Amino acid sequence: MRAGELNPFWRWGLVIAGPLVHLLFRVQVSGMERVPSTGAAILVFNHVSALDGPVLAVETGRRLRRKTRYLVAVEYFASRLFGWVLRRADQIPITRGTGDTVALENVIEAIKGGALVALAPEGRVDEHGGSQGLQRIRTGVARIALPTGAPVVPVGIWGTQVRFPRAGLRFSRPLRPRLVIAIGPPLFPVGDAEDPADVELFLGRVRELIETQVAHARRLAGAGG
């Protein structure tokens, strides 16, 4: 199967997950045409909810018929149910907090093979729901993007935290909050992942681009800039 093709698990999963996302949220997507329909690319998104990755994967899968691969904490693979889902969705396990070089090598290999990969450079869900701006951008995104040269596509997500903030599921009005996914023009990474100056420059640019898309998503959601 070529990178990006939807296997049967993805195809049937989208039949179920797509309507579910649209039942929970009023979804608006801006700029999906900026995500390549084929070939390697890295989506980088802000992290305001545990739902960010899933909703981005669902909307990309529905609209481009591409699967998205993520780095997922290895402990989730130990669960009988979640592990089964993650393996069939072709996700990549990572041991958090250890500088897991095997996981990084696996994701770099996937990108070089033409995969669409998504990363949350902040590393964890923001406990403030994005209200205080982005958290620190971690160096892992540079260690992945710079060696591959794959286009890095910035994504701003706003609205998932209304229903599922870091504290857990929240039931409140509106019943179907607005969810906006705003996708910006790609950045083509240049530099040496072993050079601190190149890494710092790249991280700063990634931060700027994600911030721009988050502000755009907030405006579209009516939440202000």
Secondary structure, DSSP 8 states (H G I E B T S, - for coil): --TT---HHHHHHHHHHHHHHHHH-EEEEE-GGGS-SSS-EEEEE--SSTTHHHHHHHHHHHHH----EEEEEHHHHTSHHHHHHHHHTT-EEE-TTTT-HHHHHHHHHHHHTT-EEEE-TT-S--TTTTTT------THHHHHHHHH---EEEEEEESHHHHS-TT-----SSSS-EEEEEE---B---S-TT-HHHHHHHHHHHHHHHHHHHHHHHHHHTS--
